């Protein structure tokens, strides 16, 4: 993120840790090996997993990351809007990330008492340039595609997703169709990797993210329900984090 008045080193460290923990969306466990599938089967998988999400999902996860445990992550959505809240072990909210169709996400650091508004908050899940709406679709058992994203079949190997500024290869399995892994495609071939397991139908009960820098995060699904356009909580009125760091 480019800023003429960057945060202090201490605040940068705290904000970076909060975003990393928030980006810890994942929960471990072994996953099944991806089966070899014919192109016709992969096309059937693509059609099934690219369906629209019916209703507005609300979910609660147990969250772990390297050096941090006992956290919870709550997801609330309503149409094209959403909230992701990270709570500390004793229940106090540490951060809230909000998004709305056509606008960049906003990150509210409740410990610092300030907000960050930046395009790179698409990285808040720790998975490169995948936007939040696509990541939410992945959490509820759909291909992470939205808007102008394109999905296609790769002969014998899985599905390919090409989005704006990012692309990924997807491993799937049948009966029922479900996503086993999503791997970022980069020129050097060393991007993030997401492993999904413990499925209930198509919905993953556990997700583990491996970042290209060696860090990891886990999510374990505790509950999931589908609502119909619920009213989302009002977000706090906080100043921009960079404004708090300006000198006299």
N, C-alpha and C positions, 0 to 999 in steps of 0.2 A: 504494500500500500504506500503510495507516494503522498507525503504531507509536508507542507512548508513549516509546520510547527509540530514535529513528531513528539510522542509521549516520552517521558523520562525513561531511563533504562529500567528502573524498578517497576514502573507501571507497565512498560512494554512486556516485562517478564511475566507479571501477573496476568495481563490480558492474554498473552500468548499461551500461558498454561490453561486459562479458562477456555480459550478456543480449542486447544488440543483436547481437553477433557470433554468438551461439548462435542468435538469431532470424534469422540470415542464411541460413536454409535456402533456397537457390535457386541455380540456375545458368542463365546466360544463353543467348544464341543466339536466332535469329529463330524465330518461331512461325508456323504456317499461319493464314490468315484463317479464321474460323469460317464454314462453309457455311450456307446457308439450308436448314432442315429442316422437313419436315411434322410435325404433332403425333404421328402414328403412329411416325415415325422417332425422335422425341425420347423417346417412351415406351419404344421398344426400347432406346435408349441408357440411359435411367434403369434399366431392368431389368438390363441387362448390367453397368453400372458400380456398381450397388448390391449386387452379389453379396458374400457373405462372403469374407474373405481366407483362403485355404487355407494352413495351416501358419503358422509364426512367421518373419517376414522378418528378415534380418540384412543390413545394407547399409553400404557405405563411400562417403563423398562427399568431393570436393574442395570447400572452402568459401572464398568470397571475400566481403568486405564493404567498404564505403567505408573506407579507411584501414587495412585489414587483409587480408593475403593469406597463402598458404602454409599454411592451416589444413586440418585434416581433421575430418570428423564421422562417428562410427561409431554405427549404430543396432543395438540388440539387443532382441528381444522374446521373451516367453514367456507365452502366454495373455494375461491382462489386465495383465501387467507389462511394463515396458520400461526401457531405459537409452539415453540419448543422451550421447555423450562427445565433447567438443571437444578436439582435440590441437593443440599449437603446432607450428611448422615442424620442430623437431628431435625431435618425438615425445612430449614430456612432456604429459600430460593437464592441461588448464587448468580444465575444469569437467565435471561430470556432472549430468545431470538425470534423475531417476527418477520413475516413476508406477506406480500400482496402481489397479485398478478401484475407483471409489467414493471415492478419496482425492485431495486436491490434490497436484500435483507438488512435488517437493523439489529444490532447486537447490544443489549442492555447489560452492562456489568454492574450488578447490584452491590457488589462489595466495594467497588470504586466509586459508585454513584454517578456513572456517566454512560454515554452510549457511543457506539461506533457505527458509522454509516459508510460502507465501502463495498465496491463490487466484489472484492476478494472474500467477502463473507459467504460467497458460494462455497468456500472451502471450509465452512464451519463444521461440516461432518468429517473433515479430515481426508476427503477423497477428491482432491484436485479441483477441477473446474465443474464437476457435476452440480447443477443447480439444485436448490432445496426441493422444489416440487418434484423433480425426477427422483431424488433420494427418498422422498416420502413414499412415492409409488413403489420403490424397491422394498421398503419396510413392510408394506401391506401385500406383498406377493405379486407385483406386476413388473413388467419391464420398465426400467427407468427412462421412459421416453415421454416427451411433451412438446407441444408447439411444432417446430420445424424439424425435430429430431427424426432420423430415419433408422429403421431396423431392417436387417436382411439376413438371409440364411448363408452360412459358410459351409461348404460341402464337408459333411462328416465331422465337423468340429464344434458347431454351435451357432450362435447368433452374433451378429455384429451390430453395434449401435454407433451411429455417427451424429454427434450433436454439435452445437456451435462452440468451437474451441476445445472439444473433448471427444474421445471415442473409446469404446470398450468392447471386449469380447465376453459373451455370456455363455456359461455352461448350464444346461437344463437337464431335467430327468422327467420321465413320464409316471403316470398312475399315482396321483394326479400330476399334471404338469406343474413343475416348480423350478425355481432358480437355485442352483447350487453354488455358483461363483460368478463374480464379475471382476474382470481384470482390465486395468487401464492400458490402452495402447499408446505408446510413446515411441519416438524415434530411437531412443536408447534401449527400449524394451524393459525398463526398470521403473514401473509406476506402482500405484497402489493396487491392492487386491482385497476383495471382499468375499468371505466365505459364509454361506448361509446353511443352517441345518435345523433339526428338530421341528420340521414343518407340521403345521396343522392345515391340511389341504395345501393351498399354495402359499400360505402365510408362514414366513420363517419365525421360529420361536427363539432362535439364537443367531447372532450375527457377529462376525469377527473381522475387523479391519486391520490389514497390515499396510503401514505407510512405507513409502520408498526410503525414508530415513531410518527404518528399523523400528519405529515406535508402533504400538498396537493399541487397540481398544476393543471392548466387548459390550454387547447388549444382550440382555435376557428378557424376553417378553413376559410380563406379569399379567397384563390384562389388555383386551382389545374390544372395543365396541364401535358400532356404526350409528351415527346420529344424522339428523336432517337439518342442516344449516343452523347449528347452535350459535348463540351469541358468545363471542370470545371475550375474555377478560380485557379490561382496559390496561394499557401498558403505562409504566411510570413516566412522568415528565422529567427527563434528566438532561443535563447539558452534554454537549459533545466532549468526548474524552480529550481531544486535542486542545480544546479551549481551556481546560483546567491546567494544562502544562505551560501555558504562555508566561513568559517572564514579565517583570515590571516594564 
